[in-house]
């Protein structure tokens, strides 16, 4: 294994990391080591790596494992990658103060990372052993990453407005998601999820696109990742006035979401919010089993949901934490990325051009009528 420095090439991207945010994250990891009585922590997942590196890209394939592993010990941070990745990472992704090491492309990243650092024979904490502590460490977003997240979320909302405003009943689902994908990639982000259903497929809650035309009404979903953070948004477009039943269901699912927002406050436990979600469906005229038909969302940030809320999730909500709740019913769904700030809940996936309706004093997206 060799230690790597940047090659003499002109970088067109620099690591987005904030030195101030990274210092706080390092302190949080050292606290995890102290609590576990270990000498070092090995980070191996995309979620943990992009969080700790504060936005560095550690993937090649969106469906593959990270091409790096990180050892955090009491003396420093060590990133290990393959030799064919090291030059680019050194030039474009490496935060200041992180030592970069490379192994042959056929080597074992995890074994190599475990062997670097100031105390190679010390007691090592695997990421899986520290999963709860790391998730807690990711909860409270820091200033620089909050700003990056807000910018990405606003861009995702603007992309939705632009693409759906140009849609027509004869536009196919594939054509719509192709346009969304092009805009997401042009924004420097990765389209992790792109969904669309036209009026003939509105019964599917996770609708992968087909060649079907949109027809009179359609839903589109984006989950876009940039600098490690994932913005999630759902929007609807309609090419007629809609039916009374549609408009009524749209209002009621927004009321379910409003109840979830009211329950999402610092100090609340996720399992108790989940209980409120179940009650909200019944309270607003949906069947008591609707929460079982689709996951309900949860904390957001460096994973699409971190974690998905269930009756077993006992994490406690903190200030500056981000969330994406996504209540849904037959033919309706509402979804935005939000953050709990000192001034209250702030919706991040906002484009002022999109039509809104006010629910419990908060502007919420209406269906775009074309």
Secondary structure by P-SEA (a helix, b strand, c coil): ccccccccccccccccccaaaaaaaaaaaaaaaaaacccccccccaaaaaaaaccccccccccccccbbbbbcccbbbbbbcccaaaaaacccccccbbbbbccccccaaaaaaaccccccccccccccaaaaaaaaaccccaaaaaaaaaaaaaaaaaaaaaaaaccccccaaaaaaaaaaaaaaacccccbbbbbccccccccccccccccccccbbbbbbcccccbbbbbbbbbbcccccaaaaaaaaaaaaaaaaaaaaccccccaaaaaaaaaaaaaaaccccccccccccccccccccccccccccccccccccbbbbbbbbcccbbbbbbbbbcccccccccccccbbbbbcccbbbbccccc
